[in-house]
Amino acid sequence: SSDVCSSDLLWFLYMGMLGEYLGYSKEEMHEICKFKFLQKEVADETTGEVFKYIQSTTKLSTTDFMALIEQLYRWSAETFGLTLPPPNTQIDMNLD
């Protein structure tokens, strides 16, 4: 669907803009954001041991992915004073 496509483009745009602003590559920024926003815990019911893991952005539902983009938008503005394109932005790419 076009929603997934535009949210994916927005994610890569955000990674590029944030990375450039903070001095990281797009890939490094992607890992930093996954670590910050997609860290989860699961407890082993037998031992009580808690395991931490990082969710994959590709496994998120569209709703969760859009929530992640919303979080990134706010975090960028509040933490760094960097205004990214709003999450509801329609992105058109010219592939000439």
N, C-alpha and C positions, 0 to 999 in steps of 0.2 A: 504494500500500500504506500501511498505517497507520504503518509504520516511518518512511517518508519524511515523512509528515505530522508525526509527533511530533518527529523530528529537526529539521524546519524550524521548528516551534514553539519548540523548545529554543534553536535558533540565534537567533531573534528575541528570545526571553526574555533570553538571554545578552547580546545587543547592547544591549538596553534597560537591563539591570542594570549592565553594565560602563560604558556610556555615562553613565548617571546618576551612578554612583560617581565617574567620572573627569571629568565635566563636558562630555561630548560628546553630540551627538544620536545616535540609533540609526544613522542613515545614515553619520555620520562614523566611528562605532565600527566599522561594517561595513567601510569603506574601510581603516581602520587595521589591522584584523585580517587582511584580505585581503593587505595589504602585508607584514605581519609573517609570516604563515604560508603564504601561497600564492604567494610570489615564486619564479619559476623562471628558469632560464637555458637558452638553446639556442645552440650554436655553429654558425656557418656553416662548413661543411667546406671550402669553396673559399678563403675569406679568413681564416678563423680568428677572425673577429669574433664576440664574444659579445653576444647580445641578451638583455635581461631583460624578463620580462613577468609579469603577475599573472593567475593562473588565476581563472576565474569559479566562484563557489560553486555555481551552477546546473549547471555541467558536471561536477561531481565525482560519482564513483560513490557509492553509499550507504556502502560501506566507507570510502572516503576522507573522506566527509563526517562520519561518526561519529568517525574518527581526528582530524579537525579539532576537533570538539566536545570530545573528550578533551583535546587540547592546550590549548584555551581554558580548560577547567575547571582544569587544572593551573597554567597561566600566571597566571590570575586569583588563585588561592589563594597561589601561591608569590611572585608579584611584588607583589601589592596587598593580600594578606590578606583578599580578598573570596571568600567561599564561595558558589559558584553551586549551583543544584540539580544533583545528580549526573547524569552523562550517561545513566544507565539509568532516569531518572525517567519515569514515565508522566504525561503532561500531559493533563488533561481540561479542556476549555473549556466554560463555560456561556454559550450565546449566547441569552440571554433578551431 
